[in-house]
Amino acid sequence: MTAYAMIVTALLLGAFVLLAGLYGLFYTLAMLYRRAYLKPAGFACYALHFGVMLVIVTATPLGPWWKALIVASCLVYFVIPPVTWRYLVRLHQEENVHDRKRAKHVARPVAGLRGGS
């Protein structure tokens, strides 16, 4: 690999990671703040991410295993934000249910102590 090819490949890989992160960021912001206009921005970042993946696979001197890893990670990156978001929502819903049960359980003895004094 020439020095020029190494620099170009490194820049493409940096763009690959940056665009994946922007896709996740925009998706998360869209879900968190319920802003529908942010979701297309996330999907646009993913489309660019996919395009960068195609350039990496077709135009860089990386070995076949590295290219396969890039393709696989590009496909997996698409599902990470929605799956993570669903998990976090479910986790916090369960946490809220447990907190409410614990608050009711703790509130009874405290109220009884205050009433008895």
C-alpha positions as CSV (number, residue, x, y, z in Angstrom):
1,M,0.0,0.0,0.0
2,T,1.4,3.4,-1.0
3,A,1.4,6.3,1.4
4,Y,-1.2,8.1,-0.7
5,A,-3.5,5.0,-0.6
6,M,-3.0,4.7,3.1
7,I,-4.0,8.3,3.7
8,V,-7.1,8.0,1.4
9,T,-8.1,4.7,3.1
10,A,-7.7,6.2,6.5
11,L,-9.8,9.2,5.6
12,L,-12.5,7.0,4.1
13,L,-12.6,4.8,7.3
14,G,-12.8,7.9,9.4
15,A,-15.8,9.1,7.3
16,F,-17.3,5.6,7.6
17,V,-17.2,5.8,11.4
18,L,-18.3,9.4,11.6
19,L,-21.3,8.9,9.4
20,A,-22.3,5.8,11.4
21,G,-22.1,7.9,14.6
22,L,-24.2,10.7,13.0
23,Y,-26.8,8.2,12.0
24,G,-27.1,7.0,15.6
25,L,-27.1,10.5,17.0
26,F,-29.8,11.8,14.7
27,Y,-31.9,8.6,15.2
28,T,-31.6,9.0,19.0
29,L,-32.4,12.7,19.0
30,A,-35.4,12.0,16.8
31,M,-36.7,9.4,19.2
32,L,-35.8,11.2,22.4
33,Y,-37.3,14.6,21.5
34,R,-40.0,13.2,19.2
35,R,-38.8,15.3,16.2
36,A,-39.8,13.5,13.1
37,Y,-37.6,15.7,10.9
38,L,-34.4,14.4,12.5
39,K,-35.0,10.8,11.4
40,P,-34.5,11.5,7.7
41,A,-31.3,13.3,8.6
42,G,-30.2,10.1,10.3
43,F,-31.1,8.0,7.3
44,A,-29.3,10.4,5.0
45,C,-26.2,10.0,7.1
46,Y,-26.6,6.2,6.8
47,A,-27.0,6.4,3.0
48,L,-23.7,8.3,2.9
49,H,-22.2,5.8,5.2
50,F,-23.3,3.0,2.8
51,G,-21.8,4.9,-0.1
52,V,-18.5,5.3,1.7
53,M,-18.6,1.6,2.4
54,L,-19.0,0.9,-1.3
55,V,-16.0,3.2,-2.1
56,I,-13.9,1.5,0.6
57,V,-14.8,-2.0,-0.8
58,T,-14.2,-1.1,-4.5
59,A,-11.4,1.5,-4.4
60,T,-9.1,0.7,-1.5
61,P,-6.2,-1.8,-1.3
62,L,-7.6,-3.4,1.9
63,G,-7.5,-7.2,2.1
64,P,-10.7,-9.2,1.5
65,W,-11.2,-10.0,5.2
66,W,-11.1,-6.3,6.0
67,K,-13.5,-5.5,3.3
68,A,-15.9,-8.2,4.5
69,L,-15.6,-6.7,8.0
70,I,-16.5,-3.3,6.6
71,V,-19.6,-4.7,4.7
72,A,-20.8,-6.6,7.8
73,S,-20.3,-3.7,10.1
74,C,-22.2,-1.4,7.7
75,L,-25.2,-3.7,7.7
76,V,-25.1,-4.2,11.5
77,Y,-24.8,-0.4,12.1
78,F,-28.3,0.0,10.5
79,V,-30.0,-2.0,13.2
80,I,-28.0,-0.9,16.2
81,P,-29.9,2.4,17.0
82,P,-33.4,1.0,16.8
83,V,-32.6,-2.1,18.7
84,T,-30.7,-0.1,21.4
85,W,-33.6,2.4,21.7
86,R,-36.2,-0.4,22.1
87,Y,-34.0,-2.0,24.8
88,L,-33.6,1.3,26.7
89,V,-37.3,2.1,26.6
90,R,-38.1,-1.4,27.9
91,L,-35.5,-1.2,30.6
92,H,-36.7,2.2,31.9
93,Q,-40.4,1.1,31.8
94,E,-39.5,-1.9,34.0
95,E,-37.4,0.4,36.2
96,N,-40.4,2.7,36.7
97,V,-42.7,-0.1,37.6
98,H,-40.2,-1.3,40.3
99,D,-39.7,2.2,41.6
100,R,-43.4,2.7,42.0
101,K,-43.8,-0.6,43.9
102,R,-40.8,0.3,46.1
103,A,-42.1,3.8,46.8
104,K,-45.5,2.4,47.9
105,H,-43.8,-0.2,50.1
106,V,-41.4,2.4,51.7
107,A,-44.2,5.1,52.1
108,R,-46.4,3.0,54.4
109,P,-43.9,2.6,57.3
110,V,-42.8,6.2,57.0
111,A,-46.3,7.5,57.1
112,G,-47.1,5.2,60.1
113,L,-44.1,6.6,62.0
114,R,-45.1,10.2,61.3
115,G,-48.7,9.6,62.3
116,G,-47.7,8.0,65.6
117,S,-45.6,10.9,66.9
